[in-house]
Amino acid sequence: MTASGSGLDPDISPAAADYQVARVARARSMDVARVRQLVAQNTTGRFLGLLGEPVVNVLQLNLALDQAK
């Protein structure tokens, strides 16, 4: 997975992560469903269910992908 365009934000949107799932699965020789599961596990919802947008923590996701391999 990649970081934001600026390279400074450690989070990306779930849509941005989903866009990359097939490529990441192929590059890591992993099942697409497993990569999607890891994306979901590393997605944080809105604060108190109201504020902000759901985000995927790229660093945590990459570490989870490394451990799953």
Order of alpha helices (4+ residues) and beta strands (2+ residues): beta-alpha-alpha-beta-beta-alpha
